[in-house]
Amino acid sequence: MNIPERFTICSSHLLEKSDNLAGLYGMKLNDGTQYFDFQLYENPLNNTEFTIWFVVRKIWFQFATLTHITRFSWINICFRIDTKSGSINFVVNGLEARKEETIKQFIVESGELTDFSKSLTIGKDGEYNQIFRGYLTNFNIYAQDINLIDATLRPCNYKGDYISWSQMQFTIRGTVPTTEKYSSWLCNPPTQRFVPVLANVMFDESLKICQRLENSQLLGVESDGEPKIYSQFIMQETSEEARKDCGGEYWLPYQDEQQETVWQNIYDDQVVDLSWASGQPNGNEAQNCVSFALTPNTTKNLIYDYDCPLYEKCLVCLNSKIPAFRVRGICSDSLLDKNYLAVHHNGNIIFSGSKGTDIKYDATNYRWIATVQGGDTVAYIKASYQSLMAGMNEWKIYNDSRKCENEEKTTINIKT
């Protein structure tokens, strides 16, 4: 399949974190040498500003500066290359970043490029240390001219006529992954984020945990179909091993403390009509809280009343965005990141730093551990999982940057 003289590449990127130079994808010539690499570079002084580069036959060209990039939001990119004239047009999220600039290195002779599907690579070949964590989806190649601005504003309306995303083949290089996991977000962006917390706590503590997650709220099941959505989310996003300690039950944001048998949502005092399990509620004045029993193999809504201070359940927090945290009190040259998002894996909350740090809970030793890219542990704190390490705490930091004083203990404030 010969390459057209004039072609367009469009792709969408969901950025988690990036540090230094990161190769996203590239194309090779028939002889195996580089044609171009598409690069992303983060401004070390401003982690919301990124520079787009093309490396064309080993010559570097700075193409655009992207500002106010929000992590876990899509960057839609299209560029059109004319291999005879060497001209290129470049559009990002509906904005024309470069209009028909000529770069002679883009000119190719007949036969130099033959099959995109065999020459495309994800990641960069070479000596550069790249730390890019994000996702690429909806990668399409077009032989016919398309409206670049519209294609970056409505990427789900454009399918590659030369090679579409479903036909794409890549050679993987470096640390840039491809995945379908979040591709549905591109065309059907979620308006709400769920964060499961698979730790047994009393009701009041469940409210505090969600509050620590940037004012999240307990997820409820007030509407028709929501119990099914709740069950499906837990089954899909958490592992059976992680769920086993929960006993299958999760706190819901309802109480009848103001008036017996009148159940209200604690966040807005709205009276709710719940689909109770058979014989429920049965606790009278002694049981003023509500839990949801996970029933993946049945359509029944198993909702029970419970005594708030005597029972412990797991929980799911609801937010309109991914909760963000900032670390204060560390050395300015520390290897630890200063900005984090609270994401989850198998029901365990992980604080994912903007560059190369992740903070995870070590249940064996009852502590939160911060590790940087490469696996070196640089900090830890003895604290419960439920604390989410928020607030002023004394951390032990070691193996940090040589530019920082090698203090054994440092007081760090982690807050939203």
Wavefront OBJ file of the C-alpha trace (Angstrom):
o trace
v 0.000 0.000 0.000
v 1.824 3.092 -1.226
v 1.855 6.265 0.806
v -0.077 9.195 -0.725
v 1.925 12.269 -1.610
v -0.256 14.311 0.730
v -1.575 12.746 3.937
v -2.989 13.734 7.318
v -2.386 12.164 10.731
v -4.770 12.790 13.614
v -4.513 11.422 17.144
v -5.839 12.037 20.646
v -3.778 11.995 23.835
v -4.902 11.703 27.443
v -2.042 13.056 29.533
v -1.292 11.648 32.979
v 2.209 12.953 33.506
v 5.273 13.958 31.564
v 8.819 14.948 32.355
v 11.609 16.052 30.030
v 11.322 14.878 26.434
v 8.787 12.237 25.488
v 8.467 10.594 22.084
v 4.842 9.876 21.318
v 5.017 8.255 17.900
v 7.115 8.234 14.783
v 7.464 6.933 11.235
v 10.354 5.237 9.478
v 11.558 5.112 5.903
v 11.891 1.920 3.886
v 15.549 1.536 4.841
v 14.643 1.544 8.542
v 15.948 5.048 9.234
v 13.892 7.739 10.878
v 11.463 9.840 8.828
v 10.015 11.812 11.734
v 9.299 11.582 15.464
v 6.509 13.497 17.169
v 7.682 14.846 20.537
v 6.191 16.507 23.600
v 8.267 18.608 25.995
v 7.103 19.955 29.347
v 8.168 23.393 30.509
v 10.079 22.649 33.756
v 8.923 25.989 35.188
v 5.253 25.536 34.293
v 3.730 22.063 34.276
v 0.658 23.259 32.361
v 2.737 24.320 29.351
v 4.020 21.902 26.722
v 5.957 22.335 23.518
v 5.334 20.241 20.405
v 8.380 19.221 18.389
v 8.975 17.311 15.160
v 12.297 15.552 14.670
v 12.482 15.196 10.885
v 15.447 13.139 9.630
v 17.247 14.037 12.893
v 16.624 17.795 12.496
v 14.608 19.396 15.327
v 11.699 21.768 14.680
v 9.659 23.446 17.421
v 6.077 23.625 16.207
v 3.730 24.867 18.898
v 3.385 25.706 22.562
v 0.306 24.326 24.316
v -0.798 26.205 27.422
v -3.289 25.426 30.168
v -3.197 21.693 29.539
v -5.389 19.867 32.038
v -4.243 16.402 33.004
v -6.720 13.636 32.273
v -8.253 15.717 29.502
v -7.894 15.046 25.782
v -5.446 16.788 23.477
v -6.620 16.335 19.879
v -3.957 16.868 17.230
v -4.003 16.844 13.402
v -1.199 17.618 10.991
v -1.130 17.453 7.186
v 2.142 16.745 5.369
v 2.824 17.231 1.653
v 5.753 14.937 0.893
v 6.490 16.657 -2.440
v 6.663 20.257 -1.255
v 7.555 19.553 2.370
v 4.713 21.748 3.645
v 2.898 20.999 6.901
v -0.229 22.335 8.592
v -0.681 21.714 12.329
v -3.864 22.063 14.452
v -4.439 21.376 18.165
v -7.905 21.339 19.796
v -9.422 23.491 17.055
v -6.627 26.060 16.981
v -4.280 26.392 14.010
v -0.832 26.214 15.605
v 1.211 26.324 12.378
v -0.218 27.128 8.943
v 1.476 25.697 5.871
v 5.096 25.936 6.834
v 7.626 24.327 4.496
v 10.276 22.012 5.909
v 12.383 20.504 3.191
v 13.246 17.479 5.358
v 9.636 16.303 4.964
v 10.182 15.834 1.209
v 10.504 12.165 0.249
v 11.355 10.402 -2.968
v 9.009 7.899 -4.563
v 9.191 4.578 -2.737
v 10.908 5.863 0.396
v 7.658 5.368 2.324
v 5.583 2.321 1.477
v 3.419 1.174 4.397
v 2.506 3.218 7.452
v 1.214 0.197 9.342
v 4.696 -1.353 9.331
v 6.703 1.794 9.994
v 4.758 3.422 12.845
v 6.315 3.266 16.313
v 5.054 4.355 19.712
v 7.777 5.803 21.889
v 11.185 6.978 20.820
v 14.280 5.121 19.659
v 17.410 6.701 21.048
v 19.204 7.803 24.156
v 16.630 10.252 25.535
v 15.210 9.556 28.980
v 11.459 9.859 28.543
v 8.921 9.808 31.317
v 5.532 10.103 29.642
v 2.516 8.442 31.171
v -0.657 8.854 29.254
v -2.779 7.245 26.600
v -3.064 7.501 22.858
v -6.215 6.614 20.974
v -8.149 7.431 17.795
v -4.985 7.483 15.684
v -6.081 7.838 12.040
v -4.355 8.488 8.725
v -6.178 10.187 5.855
v -5.307 10.218 2.148
v -8.070 12.697 1.380
v -7.935 16.234 2.733
v -10.097 16.781 5.799
v -11.006 19.876 7.788
v -8.219 19.874 10.383
v -9.946 22.276 12.752
v -13.213 20.338 12.741
v -11.367 17.020 13.078
v -9.708 18.189 16.307
v -12.980 19.570 17.683
v -15.051 16.498 16.698
v -12.499 13.669 16.465
v -15.163 10.979 16.860
v -16.731 12.022 13.531
v -13.608 11.242 11.502
v -12.408 7.752 10.627
v -9.167 7.302 8.721
v -9.786 6.515 5.043
v -6.175 5.355 4.588
v -5.718 3.569 7.922
v -8.210 3.812 10.780
v -7.527 3.350 14.498
v -9.026 -0.157 14.435
v -6.520 -1.180 11.743
v -3.499 0.446 13.328
v -0.322 -1.525 14.009
v 2.490 -0.172 16.151
v 5.973 -1.130 17.208
v 6.304 -0.176 20.889
v 9.397 1.736 22.028
v 10.176 3.347 25.368
v 7.527 4.027 28.010
v 4.623 5.503 26.029
v 1.681 3.088 26.198
v -1.298 2.680 23.917
v -4.536 1.554 25.412
v -8.265 1.326 24.785
v -9.031 1.753 28.497
v -9.957 5.442 28.298
v -10.784 5.671 24.610
v -14.513 5.794 25.373
v -13.882 9.021 27.314
v -12.988 10.731 24.050
v -16.437 10.283 22.506
v -18.482 9.945 25.703
v -16.733 12.047 28.360
v -17.850 11.188 31.891
v -19.526 13.940 33.885
v -18.820 12.179 37.189
v -15.815 10.327 38.612
v -16.104 7.380 40.980
v -13.321 6.477 43.415
v -13.791 3.180 45.293
v -12.310 2.951 48.790
v -12.091 -0.699 49.778
v -11.456 -0.157 53.472
v -13.935 -0.984 56.213
v -14.790 2.153 58.175
v -17.690 3.464 60.208
v -20.197 5.763 58.565
v -18.841 9.062 59.908
v -15.332 8.102 58.777
v -16.627 7.313 55.282
v -17.882 10.900 55.013
v -14.486 12.229 56.121
v -12.643 10.088 53.569
v -14.714 11.451 50.699
v -14.287 14.964 52.089
v -10.494 14.489 51.951
v -10.804 13.584 48.277
v -11.356 17.225 47.333
v -14.886 17.433 48.733
v -16.160 14.262 47.104
v -19.427 12.746 48.295
v -20.604 9.233 49.011
v -22.125 7.680 45.915
v -25.850 7.016 46.178
v -28.438 4.826 44.440
v -31.511 7.045 44.389
v -32.601 6.668 40.766
v -33.826 3.697 38.764
v -30.898 1.769 37.348
v -28.311 3.279 39.727
v -27.968 0.140 41.882
v -27.019 -1.763 38.722
v -24.529 0.954 37.736
v -23.054 0.817 41.258
v -22.609 -2.960 41.078
v -21.161 -2.889 37.566
v -18.667 -0.194 38.516
v -17.403 -2.105 41.550
v -17.129 -5.376 39.600
v -15.313 -3.782 36.661
v -12.948 -1.435 38.490
v -11.915 -3.555 41.474
v -10.517 -7.050 41.844
v -12.177 -9.899 43.694
v -9.157 -10.106 45.988
v -9.457 -6.412 46.901
v -13.231 -6.688 47.513
v -13.203 -9.695 49.799
v -12.602 -7.730 53.017
v -15.626 -5.500 52.352
v -18.138 -8.269 52.784
v -19.869 -6.922 49.710
v -21.430 -3.919 51.480
v -20.945 -0.171 50.949
v -22.183 2.889 52.818
v -24.827 5.062 51.123
v -25.427 8.772 51.910
v -28.827 8.387 53.616
v -30.098 8.677 57.196
v -33.424 8.921 59.019
v -32.143 10.695 62.136
v -34.359 13.772 61.676
v -37.566 11.741 61.440
v -37.881 7.999 61.855
v -38.535 6.112 58.548
v -38.098 9.340 56.555
v -34.829 8.725 54.732
v -32.951 11.767 53.486
v -29.820 12.371 51.455
v -27.340 13.829 53.955
v -25.916 16.256 51.376
v -29.116 18.054 50.386
v -31.772 16.768 52.863
v -33.912 15.507 49.970
v -36.282 12.692 50.955
v -35.488 9.516 48.980
v -37.498 6.429 48.130
v -35.195 3.413 48.395
v -35.680 -0.115 47.035
v -35.139 -2.016 50.282
v -34.221 -5.656 50.627
v -36.956 -7.952 51.881
v -37.812 -7.171 55.502
v -35.878 -3.900 55.476
v -35.631 -1.424 57.106
v -35.997 -3.246 60.406
v -33.782 -1.419 62.901
v -36.258 1.220 64.049
v -34.558 4.050 65.977
v -31.386 2.020 66.549
v -30.402 1.860 62.869
v -30.210 5.204 61.094
v -27.676 4.524 58.321
v -27.933 2.694 55.016
v -25.715 0.261 53.096
v -25.836 -1.276 49.655
v -25.041 -4.978 49.209
v -23.153 -5.848 46.051
v -25.228 -8.319 44.026
v -23.481 -8.889 40.697
v -25.583 -11.937 39.811
v -29.023 -10.595 40.647
v -31.177 -7.601 39.733
v -32.435 -7.170 43.313
v -31.570 -3.961 45.127
v -30.249 -5.193 48.448
v -30.387 -2.079 50.636
v -30.240 -2.408 54.436
v -30.406 -0.127 57.461
v -27.605 -0.308 60.020
v -26.476 1.179 63.320
v -24.078 3.938 62.227
v -21.372 3.700 64.936
v -21.313 -0.089 65.282
v -20.701 -1.294 61.740
v -17.903 -0.833 59.225
v -18.401 -0.821 55.452
v -16.469 0.104 52.334
v -17.456 3.071 50.213
v -17.385 4.794 46.825
v -16.770 8.540 46.530
v -18.294 10.674 43.791
v -16.773 13.811 42.282
v -17.180 15.846 39.112
v -13.395 15.773 38.637
v -10.381 13.742 39.635
v -9.320 14.907 43.126
v -6.044 16.861 43.086
v -3.518 17.386 45.879
v -0.477 19.610 46.388
v 2.548 18.884 48.582
v 4.066 21.749 50.566
v 7.208 21.747 52.667
v 9.633 19.738 50.524
v 12.945 20.961 49.116
v 12.529 22.878 45.845
v 14.936 20.450 44.128
v 13.375 17.326 45.620
v 12.751 14.304 43.419
v 9.235 14.212 44.848
v 6.517 15.752 42.703
v 4.550 18.646 44.139
v 1.230 17.987 42.346
v -0.822 14.770 42.470
v -4.106 13.282 41.293
v -5.957 10.705 43.399
v -6.641 7.775 41.076
v -7.428 4.163 41.873
v -6.277 0.698 40.945
v -8.263 -2.354 42.057
v -9.962 -0.236 44.706
v -6.783 1.140 46.254
v -6.208 4.878 46.020
v -2.913 5.889 44.440
v -1.578 9.442 44.367
v -0.164 9.888 40.879
v 2.373 12.710 40.641
v 2.541 15.109 37.717
v 5.979 13.840 36.664
v 7.619 10.720 38.048
v 6.357 10.099 41.603
v 3.641 7.736 42.824
v 2.488 7.421 46.436
v 0.911 4.087 47.395
v -0.168 2.434 50.627
v 1.889 -0.398 52.100
v -0.705 -2.369 54.081
v 1.907 -4.761 55.485
v 3.869 -1.997 57.218
v 0.978 0.464 57.667
v 2.596 3.321 55.805
v 2.347 5.468 52.697
v 5.389 5.142 50.431
v 6.510 7.607 47.753
v 8.549 6.200 44.874
v 10.010 7.978 41.885
v 10.399 6.742 38.322
v 12.716 3.754 38.388
v 11.431 2.423 41.710
v 13.612 4.293 44.233
v 11.816 4.940 47.514
v 12.417 8.502 48.662
v 9.824 9.070 51.396
v 7.359 7.350 53.698
v 4.964 8.142 56.539
v 3.433 5.873 59.174
v -0.294 6.508 58.832
v -3.551 4.688 58.272
v -4.938 4.099 54.807
v -8.089 5.979 55.756
v -6.097 9.132 56.550
v -5.134 9.447 52.871
v -1.964 11.046 54.339
v -3.688 14.437 54.221
v -2.666 17.373 56.398
v 0.510 18.127 58.325
v 2.592 15.016 58.900
v 6.197 14.139 59.573
v 7.688 12.217 56.660
v 10.981 10.359 56.554
v 12.773 11.298 53.343
v 15.893 9.589 52.052
v 17.695 8.950 48.784
v 16.538 12.358 47.583
v 18.272 14.818 45.285
v 21.826 15.723 46.306
v 20.798 19.369 46.061
v 18.509 18.894 49.052
v 19.691 18.653 52.629
v 19.683 15.062 53.739
v 17.208 15.560 56.570
v 15.956 12.397 58.185
v 12.512 13.815 58.904
v 10.559 16.578 57.205
v 7.142 18.027 58.026
v 5.022 17.974 54.867
v 1.563 19.402 54.342
v -0.585 17.600 51.777
v -3.843 19.323 50.931
v -6.245 19.935 48.058
l 1 2 3 4 5 6 7 8 9 10 11 12 13 14 15 16 17 18 19 20 21 22 23 24 25 26 27 28 29 30 31 32 33 34 35 36 37 38 39 40 41 42 43 44 45 46 47 48 49 50 51 52 53 54 55 56 57 58 59 60 61 62 63 64 65 66 67 68 69 70 71 72 73 74 75 76 77 78 79 80 81 82 83 84 85 86 87 88 89 90 91 92 93 94 95 96 97 98 99 100 101 102 103 104 105 106 107 108 109 110 111 112 113 114 115 116 117 118 119 120 121 122 123 124 125 126 127 128 129 130 131 132 133 134 135 136 137 138 139 140 141 142 143 144 145 146 147 148 149 150 151 152 153 154 155 156 157 158 159 160 161 162 163 164 165 166 167 168 169 170 171 172 173 174 175 176 177 178 179 180 181 182 183 184 185 186 187 188 189 190 191 192 193 194 195 196 197 198 199 200 201 202 203 204 205 206 207 208 209 210 211 212 213 214 215 216 217 218 219 220 221 222 223 224 225 226 227 228 229 230 231 232 233 234 235 236 237 238 239 240 241 242 243 244 245 246 247 248 249 250 251 252 253 254 255 256 257 258 259 260 261 262 263 264 265 266 267 268 269 270 271 272 273 274 275 276 277 278 279 280 281 282 283 284 285 286 287 288 289 290 291 292 293 294 295 296 297 298 299 300 301 302 303 304 305 306 307 308 309 310 311 312 313 314 315 316 317 318 319 320 321 322 323 324 325 326 327 328 329 330 331 332 333 334 335 336 337 338 339 340 341 342 343 344 345 346 347 348 349 350 351 352 353 354 355 356 357 358 359 360 361 362 363 364 365 366 367 368 369 370 371 372 373 374 375 376 377 378 379 380 381 382 383 384 385 386 387 388 389 390 391 392 393 394 395 396 397 398 399 400 401 402 403 404 405 406 407 408 409 410 411 412 413 414 415 416
